[in-house]
Amino acid sequence: GQKIGGTYEVERFLGEGAFAEVYRVKHRFLGRQAMKVFKASGMTLEETVNALGEAVLLSRLGHPNIIRVFDANLLEIPSGKFGYFTMEYVAGGSLQQFWRSFGSRFIPSETIVDVTRQICRGLSVAHSERPPIVHRDIKPQNILVGYEPDGLRVRLSDFGLAKKANPLTLLVSARGTLLFKAPEAFNDYQGDSCTGDVWALGV
């Protein structure tokens, strides 16, 4: 019920990571969205710009299989000033929640192929940038599955750890969830890459 800037009404808490919390909000005119609010308050303008790097990155990667960003700004509440950005709200939840909804039943193979193909399409857009953008944290919790009139639509989300690759080596430092990291990321701290994203997708 909390109002933000006369534009957003907070509906409920969705989850959190190390650096931010995510809420479902209702935009005054545009309906439901997801709002990512950074936990650190009182950041300098430079720190806020750096924190909003994910929003800037996503605003450039327009694609049906990558989450869309709508707004980025600062909000002021009694506990301080916080950077935030708003993005698509996907009612279906994460890929992990999607496959758990099948319980003990097998997911149809055509559904698996469709979901995987859509993730690949979104990832290929990031990898096609010059220099490539490496996501570094591909995992089921960062893949959102929504329902459209013509079927499932999958969106790659949480580019908070994404980074542009070194133009010469096409490598980035290794970050993300250990379970999904490729072997080379353990052998070399600077050994993550687009190939590592593909490994994580395979896992």
C-alpha positions as CSV (number, residue, x, y, z in Angstrom):
1,G,0.0,0.0,0.0
2,Q,3.0,2.4,0.2
3,K,2.9,5.1,-2.5
4,I,6.1,6.1,-4.3
5,G,6.3,9.4,-6.0
6,G,2.6,9.5,-6.7
7,T,3.2,7.0,-9.5
8,Y,3.7,3.6,-7.9
9,E,1.7,1.7,-5.3
10,V,3.6,-1.2,-3.7
11,E,1.5,-4.4,-3.8
12,R,3.8,-7.0,-2.4
13,F,7.4,-8.2,-1.8
14,L,8.6,-10.7,-4.4
15,G,12.2,-11.5,-3.3
16,E,15.7,-10.3,-2.7
17,G,19.3,-10.8,-3.6
18,A,22.6,-9.6,-2.0
19,F,22.2,-6.0,-3.3
20,A,18.5,-5.4,-4.0
21,E,14.9,-6.2,-3.2
22,V,12.1,-6.7,-5.7
23,Y,8.5,-5.7,-5.3
24,R,5.4,-6.0,-7.4
25,V,4.1,-2.5,-7.9
26,K,1.1,-0.9,-9.7
27,H,1.9,2.0,-11.9
28,R,-0.7,4.7,-11.9
29,F,-1.4,4.4,-15.6
30,L,0.5,1.3,-16.9
31,G,-0.6,-1.4,-14.5
32,R,1.6,-4.0,-12.8
33,Q,5.4,-3.8,-12.9
34,A,8.3,-5.2,-10.9
35,M,10.4,-2.7,-9.0
36,K,14.0,-3.5,-8.1
37,V,15.2,-1.3,-5.2
38,F,18.8,-1.2,-4.2
39,K,19.4,-1.8,-0.5
40,A,22.2,0.7,0.0
41,S,20.8,4.2,0.9
42,G,22.5,7.5,0.7
43,M,24.6,6.6,-2.3
44,T,26.4,9.3,-4.2
45,L,25.2,10.1,-7.7
46,E,28.2,8.1,-9.2
47,E,27.3,5.1,-7.0
48,T,23.7,5.3,-8.0
49,V,24.6,5.5,-11.7
50,N,26.8,2.4,-11.3
51,A,24.0,0.5,-9.5
52,L,21.6,1.4,-12.3
53,G,24.0,0.0,-14.9
54,E,21.8,-3.1,-15.2
55,A,18.8,-0.9,-16.1
56,V,20.9,1.0,-18.7
57,L,22.1,-2.3,-20.1
58,L,18.6,-3.8,-20.4
59,S,17.3,-0.6,-22.0
60,R,19.7,-1.3,-24.9
61,L,18.9,-5.0,-25.3
62,G,15.4,-4.8,-26.6
63,H,14.2,-8.3,-27.3
64,P,11.0,-10.4,-26.5
65,N,13.1,-12.9,-24.6
66,I,14.9,-10.3,-22.4
67,I,13.1,-8.5,-19.6
68,R,12.1,-5.0,-20.5
69,V,13.0,-1.9,-18.4
70,F,10.5,0.9,-18.1
71,D,11.9,3.5,-15.6
72,A,15.0,4.2,-13.4
73,N,15.2,6.9,-10.7
74,L,15.7,7.6,-7.0
75,L,13.0,7.2,-4.4
76,E,12.9,8.9,-1.0
77,I,11.3,7.3,2.0
78,P,11.8,7.8,5.7
79,S,14.7,5.4,5.9
80,G,16.6,7.3,3.1
81,K,17.2,7.7,-0.6
82,F,17.4,4.6,-2.8
83,G,18.1,3.9,-6.4
84,Y,15.4,1.8,-8.2
85,F,14.3,0.7,-11.6
86,T,11.0,-0.9,-12.9
87,M,10.7,-3.7,-15.4
88,E,8.1,-6.1,-16.7
89,Y,6.2,-8.1,-14.1
90,V,6.0,-11.8,-15.2
91,A,3.1,-13.4,-13.3
92,G,4.3,-17.0,-14.1
93,G,7.4,-16.7,-12.0
94,S,10.8,-18.4,-12.5
95,L,11.7,-21.4,-14.6
96,Q,12.3,-23.2,-11.3
97,Q,8.8,-22.6,-10.2
98,F,7.5,-23.5,-13.7
99,W,9.1,-27.0,-13.7
100,R,8.1,-27.6,-10.0
101,S,4.5,-27.0,-11.0
102,F,4.6,-30.3,-13.0
103,G,5.1,-32.2,-9.8
104,S,6.1,-35.8,-10.5
105,R,5.0,-35.6,-14.2
106,F,7.4,-35.2,-17.0
107,I,7.4,-31.9,-18.8
108,P,6.5,-32.4,-22.5
109,S,9.6,-32.5,-24.7
110,E,8.2,-29.9,-27.0
111,T,7.8,-27.5,-24.1
112,I,11.4,-28.1,-23.0
113,V,12.6,-27.4,-26.6
114,D,10.5,-24.2,-26.8
115,V,11.7,-22.9,-23.4
116,T,15.4,-23.6,-24.2
117,R,15.1,-22.1,-27.7
118,Q,13.7,-18.8,-26.3
119,I,16.4,-18.6,-23.6
120,C,19.0,-19.1,-26.4
121,R,17.4,-16.3,-28.4
122,G,17.6,-13.8,-25.6
123,L,21.2,-14.9,-24.7
124,S,22.3,-14.6,-28.3
125,V,21.3,-10.9,-28.4
126,A,23.5,-10.1,-25.4
127,H,26.4,-12.2,-26.9
128,S,26.0,-10.4,-30.2
129,E,26.8,-7.0,-28.7
130,R,30.2,-5.6,-29.6
131,P,32.0,-6.3,-27.2
132,P,29.8,-9.2,-26.1
133,I,27.8,-8.9,-22.8
134,V,28.3,-11.9,-20.6
135,H,25.4,-12.6,-18.2
136,R,27.5,-14.6,-15.6
137,D,24.6,-15.8,-13.6
138,I,22.4,-18.0,-15.9
139,K,20.3,-20.2,-13.6
140,P,16.6,-21.2,-13.3
141,Q,15.8,-18.5,-10.8
142,N,16.9,-15.8,-13.4
143,I,14.7,-17.1,-16.2
144,L,11.1,-16.0,-16.1
145,V,8.2,-17.9,-17.7
146,G,5.1,-16.0,-18.6
147,Y,1.9,-16.9,-20.4
148,E,0.8,-15.2,-23.6
149,P,-2.3,-15.8,-25.7
150,D,-0.1,-17.7,-28.2
151,G,1.8,-19.8,-25.6
152,L,4.7,-19.5,-23.2
153,R,7.1,-16.5,-23.4
154,V,10.4,-16.9,-21.6
155,R,12.5,-13.9,-20.6
156,L,16.1,-13.8,-19.4
157,S,16.3,-11.5,-16.3
158,D,18.7,-10.3,-13.6
159,F,21.6,-8.8,-15.5
160,G,23.0,-7.5,-12.2
161,L,26.2,-9.4,-12.7
162,A,26.4,-8.9,-16.5
163,K,29.5,-7.4,-17.8
164,K,31.0,-6.4,-21.2
165,A,33.8,-8.7,-22.2
166,N,37.3,-7.5,-22.8
167,P,37.4,-6.5,-26.5
168,L,40.7,-8.3,-27.0
169,T,40.3,-11.5,-24.9
170,L,36.5,-11.7,-24.9
171,L,36.8,-12.7,-21.3
172,V,35.4,-11.3,-18.0
173,S,36.0,-12.0,-14.4
174,A,34.2,-15.0,-13.0
175,R,31.1,-14.2,-10.9
176,G,27.7,-15.9,-10.2
177,T,26.4,-19.1,-8.8
178,L,29.1,-21.7,-8.3
179,L,26.8,-24.7,-9.2
180,F,26.4,-23.3,-12.8
181,K,30.0,-22.1,-13.5
182,A,32.0,-23.7,-16.2
183,P,35.3,-25.4,-15.3
184,E,37.5,-22.7,-16.7
185,A,35.9,-20.1,-14.3
186,F,37.4,-22.1,-11.5
187,N,40.8,-22.4,-13.1
188,D,41.2,-18.7,-13.9
189,Y,39.5,-15.8,-12.1
190,Q,39.4,-14.0,-15.4
191,G,38.2,-17.0,-17.3
192,D,34.4,-16.4,-17.7
193,S,32.9,-15.8,-21.1
194,C,30.0,-16.2,-23.5
195,T,31.0,-19.9,-23.5
196,G,30.5,-20.0,-19.8
197,D,27.0,-18.7,-20.2
198,V,26.3,-21.5,-22.7
199,W,27.7,-24.0,-20.1
200,A,25.4,-22.6,-17.5
201,L,22.4,-22.9,-19.8
202,G,23.3,-26.5,-20.4
203,V,23.4,-27.2,-16.7
